């Protein structure tokens, strides 16, 4: 997983968000998954160019936006 191996950003927050999104989707909680995806994007955006290189942040945000489009957030 691009966020947890090795950990991206400060601490394990992004990895925890990814795990929550996966659990939300597995449980059929689309609206919660969408909220968690938005929180993920916001955190990556806030850390872009700081704790996360801008190029990597852009790729992570693009991936999250593709997921949002697929599940129709």
PDB file of N, H, CA, C and O in Angstrom:
ATOM      1  N   UNK A   1       0.847  -1.167   0.000  1.00  0.00           N
ATOM      2  CA  UNK A   1       0.000   0.000   0.000  1.00  0.00           C
ATOM      3  C   UNK A   1       0.899   1.239   0.000  1.00  0.00           C
ATOM      4  O   UNK A   1       1.855   1.303   0.773  1.00  0.00           O
ATOM      5  N   UNK A   2       0.615   2.184  -0.824  1.00  0.00           N
ATOM      6  H   UNK A   2      -0.161   2.131  -1.451  1.00  0.00           H
ATOM      7  CA  UNK A   2       1.463   3.357  -1.020  1.00  0.00           C
ATOM      8  C   UNK A   2       1.585   4.239   0.213  1.00  0.00           C
ATOM      9  O   UNK A   2       2.527   5.025   0.314  1.00  0.00           O
ATOM     10  N   UNK A   3       0.667   4.128   1.138  1.00  0.00           N
ATOM     11  H   UNK A   3      -0.099   3.490   1.056  1.00  0.00           H
ATOM     12  CA  UNK A   3       0.670   5.013   2.295  1.00  0.00           C
ATOM     13  C   UNK A   3       1.348   4.381   3.505  1.00  0.00           C
ATOM     14  O   UNK A   3       1.922   5.093   4.329  1.00  0.00           O
ATOM     15  N   UNK A   4       1.293   3.082   3.624  1.00  0.00           N
ATOM     16  H   UNK A   4       0.827   2.503   2.955  1.00  0.00           H
ATOM     17  CA  UNK A   4       1.799   2.443   4.839  1.00  0.00           C
ATOM     18  C   UNK A   4       3.138   1.740   4.690  1.00  0.00           C
ATOM     19  O   UNK A   4       3.769   1.431   5.701  1.00  0.00           O
ATOM     20  N   UNK A   5       3.589   1.480   3.500  1.00  0.00           N
ATOM     21  H   UNK A   5       3.077   1.731   2.679  1.00  0.00           H
ATOM     22  CA  UNK A   5       4.834   0.725   3.293  1.00  0.00           C
ATOM     23  C   UNK A   5       5.779   1.470   2.378  1.00  0.00           C
ATOM     24  O   UNK A   5       5.653   1.285   1.167  1.00  0.00           O
ATOM     25  N   UNK A   6       6.692   2.273   2.814  1.00  0.00           N
ATOM     26  H   UNK A   6       6.794   2.423   3.797  1.00  0.00           H
ATOM     27  CA  UNK A   6       6.887   2.759   4.173  1.00  0.00           C
ATOM     28  C   UNK A   6       5.852   3.825   4.521  1.00  0.00           C
ATOM     29  O   UNK A   6       5.191   4.352   3.626  1.00  0.00           O
ATOM     30  N   UNK A   7       5.701   4.150   5.801  1.00  0.00           N
ATOM     31  H   UNK A   7       6.239   3.722   6.528  1.00  0.00           H
ATOM     32  CA  UNK A   7       4.699   5.152   6.184  1.00  0.00           C
ATOM     33  C   UNK A   7       4.948   6.493   5.496  1.00  0.00           C
ATOM     34  O   UNK A   7       6.091   6.924   5.343  1.00  0.00           O
ATOM     35  N   UNK A   8       3.880   7.133   5.090  1.00  0.00           N
ATOM     36  H   UNK A   8       2.951   6.783   5.214  1.00  0.00           H
ATOM     37  CA  UNK A   8       3.948   8.436   4.430  1.00  0.00           C
ATOM     38  C   UNK A   8       3.421   9.488   5.384  1.00  0.00           C
ATOM     39  O   UNK A   8       2.451   9.261   6.107  1.00  0.00           O
ATOM     40  N   UNK A   9       4.068  10.636   5.380  1.00  0.00           N
ATOM     41  H   UNK A   9       4.856  10.821   4.793  1.00  0.00           H
ATOM     42  CA  UNK A   9       3.609  11.738   6.202  1.00  0.00           C
ATOM     43  C   UNK A   9       3.974  11.560   7.660  1.00  0.00           C
ATOM     44  O   UNK A   9       4.699  10.638   8.034  1.00  0.00           O
ATOM     45  N   UNK A  10       3.453  12.466   8.476  1.00  0.00           N
ATOM     46  H   UNK A  10       2.863  13.214   8.173  1.00  0.00           H
ATOM     47  CA  UNK A  10       3.774  12.403   9.902  1.00  0.00           C
ATOM     48  C   UNK A  10       3.001  11.284  10.597  1.00  0.00           C
ATOM     49  O   UNK A  10       1.788  11.166  10.422  1.00  0.00           O
ATOM     50  N   UNK A  11       3.682  10.479  11.368  1.00  0.00           N
ATOM     51  H   UNK A  11       4.667  10.574  11.511  1.00  0.00           H
ATOM     52  CA  UNK A  11       3.011   9.430  12.131  1.00  0.00           C
ATOM     53  C   UNK A  11       2.332   8.395  11.258  1.00  0.00           C
ATOM     54  O   UNK A  11       2.766   8.116  10.141  1.00  0.00           O
ATOM     55  N   UNK A  12       1.259   7.832  11.791  1.00  0.00           N
ATOM     56  H   UNK A  12       0.907   8.059  12.699  1.00  0.00           H
ATOM     57  CA  UNK A  12       0.534   6.777  11.091  1.00  0.00           C
ATOM     58  C   UNK A  12      -0.875   7.205  10.706  1.00  0.00           C
ATOM     59  O   UNK A  12      -1.718   6.365  10.391  1.00  0.00           O
ATOM     60  N   UNK A  13      -1.128   8.489  10.730  1.00  0.00           N
ATOM     61  H   UNK A  13      -0.443   9.171  10.985  1.00  0.00           H
ATOM     62  CA  UNK A  13      -2.471   9.011  10.495  1.00  0.00           C
ATOM     63  C   UNK A  13      -3.038   8.636   9.126  1.00  0.00           C
ATOM     64  O   UNK A  13      -4.192   8.221   9.024  1.00  0.00           O
ATOM     65  N   UNK A  14      -2.239   8.778   8.090  1.00  0.00           N
ATOM     66  H   UNK A  14      -1.301   9.114   8.173  1.00  0.00           H
ATOM     67  CA  UNK A  14      -2.747   8.464   6.745  1.00  0.00           C
ATOM     68  C   UNK A  14      -3.027   6.979   6.607  1.00  0.00           C
ATOM     69  O   UNK A  14      -4.036   6.587   6.020  1.00  0.00           O
ATOM     70  N   UNK A  15      -2.151   6.159   7.137  1.00  0.00           N
ATOM     71  H   UNK A  15      -1.331   6.477   7.614  1.00  0.00           H
ATOM     72  CA  UNK A  15      -2.370   4.712   7.099  1.00  0.00           C
ATOM     73  C   UNK A  15      -3.648   4.333   7.832  1.00  0.00           C
ATOM     74  O   UNK A  15      -4.387   3.455   7.386  1.00  0.00           O
ATOM     75  N   UNK A  16      -3.908   4.991   8.949  1.00  0.00           N
ATOM     76  H   UNK A  16      -3.307   5.704   9.310  1.00  0.00           H
ATOM     77  CA  UNK A  16      -5.131   4.730   9.706  1.00  0.00           C
ATOM     78  C   UNK A  16      -6.365   5.135   8.910  1.00  0.00           C
ATOM     79  O   UNK A  16      -7.390   4.455   8.944  1.00  0.00           O
ATOM     80  N   UNK A  17      -6.253   6.249   8.194  1.00  0.00           N
ATOM     81  H   UNK A  17      -5.419   6.801   8.167  1.00  0.00           H
ATOM     82  CA  UNK A  17      -7.381   6.694   7.372  1.00  0.00           C
ATOM     83  C   UNK A  17      -7.657   5.688   6.246  1.00  0.00           C
ATOM     84  O   UNK A  17      -8.812   5.390   5.941  1.00  0.00           O
ATOM     85  N   UNK A  18      -6.602   5.177   5.641  1.00  0.00           N
ATOM     86  H   UNK A  18      -5.664   5.419   5.888  1.00  0.00           H
ATOM     87  CA  UNK A  18      -6.775   4.184   4.573  1.00  0.00           C
ATOM     88  C   UNK A  18      -7.450   2.936   5.127  1.00  0.00           C
ATOM     89  O   UNK A  18      -8.360   2.393   4.501  1.00  0.00           O
ATOM     90  N   UNK A  19      -7.014   2.483   6.286  1.00  0.00           N
ATOM     91  H   UNK A  19      -6.274   2.924   6.795  1.00  0.00           H
ATOM     92  CA  UNK A  19      -7.646   1.312   6.902  1.00  0.00           C
ATOM     93  C   UNK A  19      -9.115   1.576   7.207  1.00  0.00           C
ATOM     94  O   UNK A  19      -9.955   0.697   7.014  1.00  0.00           O
ATOM     95  N   UNK A  20      -9.432   2.771   7.680  1.00  0.00           N
ATOM     96  H   UNK A  20      -8.750   3.485   7.838  1.00  0.00           H
ATOM     97  CA  UNK A  20     -10.829   3.119   7.970  1.00  0.00           C
ATOM     98  C   UNK A  20     -11.659   3.129   6.690  1.00  0.00           C
ATOM     99  O   UNK A  20     -12.793   2.648   6.685  1.00  0.00           O
ATOM    100  N   UNK A  21     -11.113   3.667   5.614  1.00  0.00           N
ATOM    101  H   UNK A  21     -10.192   4.057   5.617  1.00  0.00           H
ATOM    102  CA  UNK A  21     -11.820   3.706   4.325  1.00  0.00           C
ATOM    103  C   UNK A  21     -12.086   2.279   3.845  1.00  0.00           C
ATOM    104  O   UNK A  21     -13.188   1.966   3.396  1.00  0.00           O
ATOM    105  N   UNK A  22     -11.084   1.429   3.941  1.00  0.00           N
ATOM    106  H   UNK A  22     -10.188   1.683   4.306  1.00  0.00           H
ATOM    107  CA  UNK A  22     -11.267   0.037   3.522  1.00  0.00           C
ATOM    108  C   UNK A  22     -12.349  -0.648   4.358  1.00  0.00           C
ATOM    109  O   UNK A  22     -13.184  -1.375   3.820  1.00  0.00           O
ATOM    110  N   UNK A  23     -12.335  -0.416   5.665  1.00  0.00           N
ATOM    111  H   UNK A  23     -11.657   0.175   6.102  1.00  0.00           H
ATOM    112  CA  UNK A  23     -13.347  -1.018   6.545  1.00  0.00           C
ATOM    113  C   UNK A  23     -14.737  -0.468   6.228  1.00  0.00           C
ATOM    114  O   UNK A  23     -15.716  -1.214   6.217  1.00  0.00           O
ATOM    115  N   UNK A  24     -14.823   0.834   5.970  1.00  0.00           N
ATOM    116  H   UNK A  24     -14.028   1.441   5.979  1.00  0.00           H
ATOM    117  CA  UNK A  24     -16.107   1.460   5.614  1.00  0.00           C
ATOM    118  C   UNK A  24     -16.679   0.808   4.360  1.00  0.00           C
ATOM    119  O   UNK A  24     -17.855   0.449   4.315  1.00  0.00           O
ATOM    120  N   UNK A  25     -15.841   0.662   3.352  1.00  0.00           N
ATOM    121  H   UNK A  25     -14.886   0.953   3.389  1.00  0.00           H
ATOM    122  CA  UNK A  25     -16.309   0.087   2.095  1.00  0.00           C
ATOM    123  C   UNK A  25     -16.697  -1.381   2.265  1.00  0.00           C
ATOM    124  O   UNK A  25     -17.695  -1.831   1.701  1.00  0.00           O
ATOM    125  N   UNK A  26     -15.918  -2.120   3.035  1.00  0.00           N
ATOM    126  H   UNK A  26     -15.108  -1.755   3.494  1.00  0.00           H
ATOM    127  CA  UNK A  26     -16.231  -3.535   3.270  1.00  0.00           C
ATOM    128  C   UNK A  26     -17.572  -3.687   3.994  1.00  0.00           C
ATOM    129  O   UNK A  26     -18.293  -4.662   3.783  1.00  0.00           O
ATOM    130  N   UNK A  27     -17.896  -2.712   4.849  1.00  0.00           N
ATOM    131  H   UNK A  27     -17.310  -1.920   5.021  1.00  0.00           H
ATOM    132  CA  UNK A  27     -19.148  -2.758   5.609  1.00  0.00           C
ATOM    133  C   UNK A  27     -20.310  -2.123   4.850  1.00  0.00           C
ATOM    134  O   UNK A  27     -21.443  -2.121   5.332  1.00  0.00           O
ATOM    135  N   UNK A  28     -20.028  -1.581   3.660  1.00  0.00           N
ATOM    136  H   UNK A  28     -19.108  -1.582   3.269  1.00  0.00           H
ATOM    137  CA  UNK A  28     -21.076  -0.952   2.868  1.00  0.00           C
ATOM    138  C   UNK A  28     -21.433   0.454   3.326  1.00  0.00           C
ATOM    139  O   UNK A  28     -22.505   0.958   2.991  1.00  0.00           O
ATOM    140  N   UNK A  29     -20.549   1.096   4.088  1.00  0.00           N
ATOM    141  H   UNK A  29     -19.678   0.686   4.360  1.00  0.00           H
ATOM    142  CA  UNK A  29     -20.799   2.448   4.592  1.00  0.00           C
ATOM    143  C   UNK A  29     -20.198   3.484   3.644  1.00  0.00           C
ATOM    144  O   UNK A  29     -19.166   4.090   3.932  1.00  0.00           O
ATOM    145  N   UNK A  30     -20.862   3.668   2.518  1.00  0.00           N
ATOM    146  H   UNK A  30     -21.701   3.176   2.284  1.00  0.00           H
ATOM    147  CA  UNK A  30     -20.343   4.553   1.471  1.00  0.00           C
ATOM    148  C   UNK A  30     -20.196   5.990   1.950  1.00  0.00           C
ATOM    149  O   UNK A  30     -19.176   6.621   1.674  1.00  0.00           O
ATOM    150  N   UNK A  31     -21.177   6.521   2.653  1.00  0.00           N
ATOM    151  H   UNK A  31     -22.006   6.008   2.877  1.00  0.00           H
ATOM    152  CA  UNK A  31     -21.105   7.923   3.066  1.00  0.00           C
ATOM    153  C   UNK A  31     -19.961   8.150   4.049  1.00  0.00           C
ATOM    154  O   UNK A  31     -19.298   9.186   4.001  1.00  0.00           O
ATOM    155  N   UNK A  32     -19.727   7.192   4.933  1.00  0.00           N
ATOM    156  H   UNK A  32     -20.265   6.350   4.971  1.00  0.00           H
ATOM    157  CA  UNK A  32     -18.606   7.307   5.867  1.00  0.00           C
ATOM    158  C   UNK A  32     -17.287   7.205   5.111  1.00  0.00           C
ATOM    159  O   UNK A  32     -16.344   7.939   5.404  1.00  0.00           O
ATOM    160  N   UNK A  33     -17.217   6.307   4.151  1.00  0.00           N
ATOM    161  H   UNK A  33     -17.983   5.710   3.913  1.00  0.00           H
ATOM    162  CA  UNK A  33     -16.010   6.172   3.335  1.00  0.00           C
ATOM    163  C   UNK A  33     -15.719   7.475   2.592  1.00  0.00           C
ATOM    164  O   UNK A  33     -14.564   7.889   2.487  1.00  0.00           O
ATOM    165  N   UNK A  34     -16.748   8.106   2.086  1.00  0.00           N
ATOM    166  H   UNK A  34     -17.685   7.769   2.171  1.00  0.00           H
ATOM    167  CA  UNK A  34     -16.563   9.375   1.375  1.00  0.00           C
ATOM    168  C   UNK A  34     -16.017  10.450   2.307  1.00  0.00           C
ATOM    169  O   UNK A  34     -15.136  11.221   1.926  1.00  0.00           O
ATOM    170  N   UNK A  35     -16.542  10.499   3.528  1.00  0.00           N
ATOM    171  H   UNK A  35     -17.258   9.873   3.838  1.00  0.00           H
ATOM    172  CA  UNK A  35     -16.039  11.461   4.504  1.00  0.00           C
ATOM    173  C   UNK A  35     -14.589  11.181   4.868  1.00  0.00           C
ATOM    174  O   UNK A  35     -13.782  12.100   5.005  1.00  0.00           O
ATOM    175  N   UNK A  36     -14.269   9.903   5.024  1.00  0.00           N
ATOM    176  H   UNK A  36     -14.924   9.156   4.914  1.00  0.00           H
ATOM    177  CA  UNK A  36     -12.889   9.530   5.337  1.00  0.00           C
ATOM    178  C   UNK A  36     -11.949   9.817   4.170  1.00  0.00           C
ATOM    179  O   UNK A  36     -10.802  10.210   4.382  1.00  0.00           O
ATOM    180  N   UNK A  37     -12.421   9.625   2.951  1.00  0.00           N
ATOM    181  H   UNK A  37     -13.353   9.306   2.778  1.00  0.00           H
ATOM    182  CA  UNK A  37     -11.608   9.972   1.774  1.00  0.00           C
ATOM    183  C   UNK A  37     -11.345  11.470   1.736  1.00  0.00           C
ATOM    184  O   UNK A  37     -10.229  11.897   1.440  1.00  0.00           O
ATOM    185  N   UNK A  38     -12.358  12.264   2.032  1.00  0.00           N
ATOM    186  H   UNK A  38     -13.264  11.917   2.273  1.00  0.00           H
ATOM    187  CA  UNK A  38     -12.195  13.717   2.039  1.00  0.00           C
ATOM    188  C   UNK A  38     -11.173  14.115   3.104  1.00  0.00           C
ATOM    189  O   UNK A  38     -10.339  14.989   2.863  1.00  0.00           O
ATOM    190  N   UNK A  39     -11.230  13.477   4.288  1.00  0.00           N
ATOM    191  H   UNK A  39     -11.907  12.768   4.483  1.00  0.00           H
ATOM    192  CA  UNK A  39     -10.266  13.768   5.350  1.00  0.00           C
ATOM    193  C   UNK A  39      -8.853  13.379   4.918  1.00  0.00           C
ATOM    194  O   UNK A  39      -7.889  14.081   5.224  1.00  0.00           O
ATOM    195  N   UNK A  40      -8.736  12.264   4.209  1.00  0.00           N
ATOM    196  H   UNK A  40      -9.519  11.693   3.960  1.00  0.00           H
ATOM    197  CA  UNK A  40      -7.448  11.815   3.684  1.00  0.00           C
ATOM    198  C   UNK A  40      -6.884  12.865   2.722  1.00  0.00           C
ATOM    199  O   UNK A  40      -5.724  13.262   2.837  1.00  0.00           O
ATOM    200  N   UNK A  41      -7.705  13.304   1.782  1.00  0.00           N
ATOM    201  H   UNK A  41      -8.647  12.981   1.688  1.00  0.00           H
ATOM    202  CA  UNK A  41      -7.270  14.308   0.797  1.00  0.00           C
ATOM    203  C   UNK A  41      -6.864  15.596   1.502  1.00  0.00           C
ATOM    204  O   UNK A  41      -5.855  16.207   1.150  1.00  0.00           O
ATOM    205  N   UNK A  42      -7.644  16.009   2.495  1.00  0.00           N
ATOM    206  H   UNK A  42      -8.464  15.513   2.781  1.00  0.00           H
ATOM    207  CA  UNK A  42      -7.322  17.245   3.218  1.00  0.00           C
ATOM    208  C   UNK A  42      -5.977  17.138   3.940  1.00  0.00           C
ATOM    209  O   UNK A  42      -5.181  18.077   3.922  1.00  0.00           O
ATOM    210  N   UNK A  43      -5.727  15.987   4.575  1.00  0.00           N
ATOM    211  H   UNK A  43      -6.374  15.224   4.589  1.00  0.00           H
ATOM    212  CA  UNK A  43      -4.460  15.814   5.287  1.00  0.00           C
ATOM    213  C   UNK A  43      -3.285  15.763   4.320  1.00  0.00           C
ATOM    214  O   UNK A  43      -2.248  16.377   4.570  1.00  0.00           O
ATOM    215  N   UNK A  44      -3.437  15.045   3.229  1.00  0.00           N
ATOM    216  H   UNK A  44      -4.280  14.547   3.025  1.00  0.00           H
ATOM    217  CA  UNK A  44      -2.358  14.982   2.235  1.00  0.00           C
ATOM    218  C   UNK A  44      -2.095  16.383   1.670  1.00  0.00           C
ATOM    219  O   UNK A  44      -0.942  16.780   1.506  1.00  0.00           O
ATOM    220  N   UNK A  45      -3.150  17.118   1.378  1.00  0.00           N
ATOM    221  H   UNK A  45      -4.087  16.795   1.512  1.00  0.00           H
ATOM    222  CA  UNK A  45      -2.990  18.484   0.864  1.00  0.00           C
ATOM    223  C   UNK A  45      -2.239  19.367   1.854  1.00  0.00           C
ATOM    224  O   UNK A  45      -1.370  20.149   1.470  1.00  0.00           O
ATOM    225  N   UNK A  46      -2.585  19.231   3.135  1.00  0.00           N
ATOM    226  H   UNK A  46      -3.291  18.595   3.447  1.00  0.00           H
ATOM    227  CA  UNK A  46      -1.941  20.043   4.162  1.00  0.00           C
ATOM    228  C   UNK A  46      -0.455  19.709   4.308  1.00  0.00           C
ATOM    229  O   UNK A  46       0.342  20.580   4.657  1.00  0.00           O
ATOM    230  N   UNK A  47      -0.080  18.467   4.045  1.00  0.00           N
ATOM    231  H   UNK A  47      -0.727  17.759   3.761  1.00  0.00           H
ATOM    232  CA  UNK A  47       1.308  18.033   4.209  1.00  0.00           C
ATOM    233  C   UNK A  47       2.113  18.082   2.905  1.00  0.00           C
ATOM    234  O   UNK A  47       3.314  17.811   2.906  1.00  0.00           O
ATOM    235  N   UNK A  48       1.457  18.424   1.804  1.00  0.00           N
ATOM    236  H   UNK A  48       0.482  18.644   1.804  1.00  0.00           H
ATOM    237  CA  UNK A  48       2.139  18.486   0.515  1.00  0.00           C
ATOM    238  C   UNK A  48       3.277  19.512   0.557  1.00  0.00           C
ATOM    239  O   UNK A  48       3.078  20.673   0.913  1.00  0.00           O
ATOM    240  N   UNK A  49       4.456  19.054   0.190  1.00  0.00           N
ATOM    241  H   UNK A  49       4.617  18.111  -0.099  1.00  0.00           H
ATOM    242  CA  UNK A  49       5.620  19.937   0.191  1.00  0.00           C
ATOM    243  C   UNK A  49       6.253  20.090   1.560  1.00  0.00           C
ATOM    244  O   UNK A  49       7.276  20.761   1.702  1.00  0.00           O
ATOM    245  N   UNK A  50       5.653  19.473   2.570  1.00  0.00           N
ATOM    246  H   UNK A  50       4.823  18.928   2.454  1.00  0.00           H
ATOM    247  CA  UNK A  50       6.200  19.527   3.929  1.00  0.00           C
ATOM    248  C   UNK A  50       6.676  18.120   4.291  1.00  0.00           C
ATOM    249  O   UNK A  50       7.816  17.755   4.003  1.00  0.00           O
ATOM    250  N   UNK A  51       5.812  17.338   4.915  1.00  0.00           N
ATOM    251  H   UNK A  51       4.886  17.634   5.149  1.00  0.00           H
ATOM    252  CA  UNK A  51       6.159  15.970   5.306  1.00  0.00           C
ATOM    253  C   UNK A  51       5.959  14.976   4.162  1.00  0.00           C
ATOM    254  O   UNK A  51       6.443  13.846   4.226  1.00  0.00           O
ATOM    255  N   UNK A  52       5.244  15.398   3.114  1.00  0.00           N
ATOM    256  H   UNK A  52       4.850  16.316   3.061  1.00  0.00           H
ATOM    257  CA  UNK A  52       5.015  14.547   1.940  1.00  0.00           C
ATOM    258  C   UNK A  52       5.502  15.316   0.712  1.00  0.00           C
ATOM    259  O   UNK A  52       5.049  16.436   0.475  1.00  0.00           O
ATOM    260  N   UNK A  53       6.400  14.748  -0.060  1.00  0.00           N
ATOM    261  H   UNK A  53       6.768  13.838   0.132  1.00  0.00           H
ATOM    262  CA  UNK A  53       6.848  15.440  -1.281  1.00  0.00           C
ATOM    263  C   UNK A  53       5.646  15.777  -2.175  1.00  0.00           C
ATOM    264  O   UNK A  53       4.711  14.985  -2.294  1.00  0.00           O
ATOM    265  N   UNK A  54       5.681  16.940  -2.791  1.00  0.00           N
ATOM    266  H   UNK A  54       6.441  17.583  -2.695  1.00  0.00           H
ATOM    267  CA  UNK A  54       4.553  17.421  -3.593  1.00  0.00           C
ATOM    268  C   UNK A  54       4.142  16.434  -4.687  1.00  0.00           C
ATOM    269  O   UNK A  54       2.949  16.255  -4.933  1.00  0.00           O
ATOM    270  N   UNK A  55       5.092  15.805  -5.335  1.00  0.00           N
ATOM    271  H   UNK A  55       6.061  15.951  -5.136  1.00  0.00           H
ATOM    272  CA  UNK A  55       4.777  14.847  -6.408  1.00  0.00           C
ATOM    273  C   UNK A  55       4.021  13.651  -5.833  1.00  0.00           C
ATOM    274  O   UNK A  55       3.039  13.195  -6.418  1.00  0.00           O
ATOM    275  N   UNK A  56       4.473  13.153  -4.704  1.00  0.00           N
ATOM    276  H   UNK A  56       5.271  13.524  -4.229  1.00  0.00           H
ATOM    277  CA  UNK A  56       3.809  12.019  -4.065  1.00  0.00           C
ATOM    278  C   UNK A  56       2.419  12.420  -3.572  1.00  0.00           C
ATOM    279  O   UNK A  56       1.468  11.648  -3.697  1.00  0.00           O
ATOM    280  N   UNK A  57       2.302  13.613  -3.019  1.00  0.00           N
ATOM    281  H   UNK A  57       3.075  14.240  -2.918  1.00  0.00           H
ATOM    282  CA  UNK A  57       1.007  14.091  -2.550  1.00  0.00           C
ATOM    283  C   UNK A  57       0.016  14.183  -3.711  1.00  0.00           C
ATOM    284  O   UNK A  57      -1.143  13.792  -3.574  1.00  0.00           O
ATOM    285  N   UNK A  58       0.464  14.690  -4.829  1.00  0.00           N
ATOM    286  H   UNK A  58       1.406  15.008  -4.940  1.00  0.00           H
ATOM    287  CA  UNK A  58      -0.408  14.792  -6.007  1.00  0.00           C
ATOM    288  C   UNK A  58      -0.898  13.418  -6.452  1.00  0.00           C
ATOM    289  O   UNK A  58      -2.066  13.256  -6.806  1.00  0.00           O
ATOM    290  N   UNK A  59      -0.016  12.440  -6.434  1.00  0.00           N
ATOM    291  H   UNK A  59       0.933  12.572  -6.146  1.00  0.00           H
ATOM    292  CA  UNK A  59      -0.394  11.079  -6.834  1.00  0.00           C
ATOM    293  C   UNK A  59      -1.401  10.485  -5.845  1.00  0.00           C
ATOM    294  O   UNK A  59      -2.361   9.837  -6.261  1.00  0.00           O
ATOM    295  N   UNK A  60      -1.194  10.696  -4.556  1.00  0.00           N
ATOM    296  H   UNK A  60      -0.413  11.222  -4.218  1.00  0.00           H
ATOM    297  CA  UNK A  60      -2.119  10.177  -3.552  1.00  0.00           C
ATOM    298  C   UNK A  60      -3.495  10.834  -3.668  1.00  0.00           C
ATOM    299  O   UNK A  60      -4.522  10.166  -3.549  1.00  0.00           O
ATOM    300  N   UNK A  61      -3.504  12.132  -3.897  1.00  0.00           N
ATOM    301  H   UNK A  61      -2.669  12.674  -3.993  1.00  0.00           H
ATOM    302  CA  UNK A  61      -4.769  12.855  -4.051  1.00  0.00           C
ATOM    303  C   UNK A  61      -5.501  12.371  -5.300  1.00  0.00           C
ATOM    304  O   UNK A  61      -6.713  12.161  -5.267  1.00  0.00           O
ATOM    305  N   UNK A  62      -4.778  12.196  -6.385  1.00  0.00           N
ATOM    306  H   UNK A  62      -3.793  12.366  -6.411  1.00  0.00           H
ATOM    307  CA  UNK A  62      -5.401  11.708  -7.618  1.00  0.00           C
ATOM    308  C   UNK A  62      -6.007  10.325  -7.415  1.00  0.00           C
ATOM    309  O   UNK A  62      -7.103  10.046  -7.902  1.00  0.00           O
ATOM    310  N   UNK A  63      -5.291   9.453  -6.691  1.00  0.00           N
ATOM    311  H   UNK A  63      -4.400   9.679  -6.295  1.00  0.00           H
ATOM    312  CA  UNK A  63      -5.813   8.110  -6.424  1.00  0.00           C
ATOM    313  C   UNK A  63      -7.081   8.185  -5.573  1.00  0.00           C
ATOM    314  O   UNK A  63      -8.050   7.473  -5.838  1.00  0.00           O
ATOM    315  N   UNK A  64      -7.077   9.033  -4.565  1.00  0.00           N
ATOM    316  H   UNK A  64      -6.290   9.611  -4.349  1.00  0.00           H
ATOM    317  CA  UNK A  64      -8.254   9.184  -3.712  1.00  0.00           C
ATOM    318  C   UNK A  64      -9.437   9.734  -4.512  1.00  0.00           C
ATOM    319  O   UNK A  64     -10.575   9.311  -4.311  1.00  0.00           O
ATOM    320  N   UNK A  65      -9.170  10.663  -5.407  1.00  0.00           N
ATOM    321  H   UNK A  65      -8.245  11.007  -5.570  1.00  0.00           H
ATOM    322  CA  UNK A  65     -10.243  11.227  -6.238  1.00  0.00           C
ATOM    323  C   UNK A  65     -10.809  10.194  -7.202  1.00  0.00           C
ATOM    324  O   UNK A  65     -12.004  10.214  -7.498  1.00  0.00           O
ATOM    325  N   UNK A  66      -9.976   9.303  -7.687  1.00  0.00           N
ATOM    326  H   UNK A  66      -9.005   9.287  -7.446  1.00  0.00           H
ATOM    327  CA  UNK A  66     -10.474   8.214  -8.542  1.00  0.00           C
ATOM    328  C   UNK A  66     -11.402   7.301  -7.739  1.00  0.00           C
ATOM    329  O   UNK A  66     -12.446   6.879  -8.236  1.00  0.00           O
ATOM    330  N   UNK A  67     -11.022   7.000  -6.507  1.00  0.00           N
ATOM    331  H   UNK A  67     -10.174   7.342  -6.103  1.00  0.00           H
ATOM    332  CA  UNK A  67     -11.864   6.173  -5.648  1.00  0.00           C
ATOM    333  C   UNK A  67     -13.188   6.885  -5.387  1.00  0.00           C
ATOM    334  O   UNK A  67     -14.252   6.267  -5.442  1.00  0.00           O
ATOM    335  N   UNK A  68     -13.122   8.184  -5.102  1.00  0.00           N
ATOM    336  H   UNK A  68     -12.258   8.687  -5.057  1.00  0.00           H
ATOM    337  CA  UNK A  68     -14.363   8.949  -4.879  1.00  0.00           C
ATOM    338  C   UNK A  68     -15.270   8.872  -6.097  1.00  0.00           C
ATOM    339  O   UNK A  68     -16.486   8.736  -5.960  1.00  0.00           O
ATOM    340  N   UNK A  69     -14.690   8.958  -7.278  1.00  0.00           N
ATOM    341  H   UNK A  69     -13.702   9.069  -7.389  1.00  0.00           H
ATOM    342  CA  UNK A  69     -15.486   8.897  -8.502  1.00  0.00           C
ATOM    343  C   UNK A  69     -16.133   7.513  -8.673  1.00  0.00           C
ATOM    344  O   UNK A  69     -17.293   7.406  -9.073  1.00  0.00           O
ATOM    345  N   UNK A  70     -15.377   6.473  -8.369  1.00  0.00           N
ATOM    346  H   UNK A  70     -14.435   6.560  -8.044  1.00  0.00           H
ATOM    347  CA  UNK A  70     -15.898   5.109  -8.532  1.00  0.00           C
ATOM    348  C   UNK A  70     -17.051   4.846  -7.566  1.00  0.00           C
ATOM    349  O   UNK A  70     -18.053   4.240  -7.944  1.00  0.00           O
ATOM    350  N   UNK A  71     -16.913   5.300  -6.320  1.00  0.00           N
ATOM    351  H   UNK A  71     -16.099   5.793  -6.012  1.00  0.00           H
ATOM    352  CA  UNK A  71     -17.989   5.026  -5.358  1.00  0.00           C
ATOM    353  C   UNK A  71     -19.028   6.132  -5.331  1.00  0.00           C
ATOM    354  O   UNK A  71     -19.991   6.083  -4.565  1.00  0.00           O
ATOM    355  N   UNK A  72     -18.817   7.135  -6.181  1.00  0.00           N
ATOM    356  H   UNK A  72     -18.035   7.175  -6.803  1.00  0.00           H
ATOM    357  CA  UNK A  72     -19.769   8.238  -6.372  1.00  0.00           C
ATOM    358  C   UNK A  72     -20.013   9.042  -5.096  1.00  0.00           C
ATOM    359  O   UNK A  72     -21.137   9.145  -4.604  1.00  0.00           O
ATOM    360  N   UNK A  73     -18.931   9.604  -4.582  1.00  0.00           N
ATOM    361  H   UNK A  73     -18.018   9.520  -4.981  1.00  0.00           H
ATOM    362  CA  UNK A  73     -19.040  10.459  -3.402  1.00  0.00           C
ATOM    363  C   UNK A  73     -19.707  11.783  -3.772  1.00  0.00           C
ATOM    364  O   UNK A  73     -19.890  12.644  -2.911  1.00  0.00           O
TER     365      UNK A  73
END
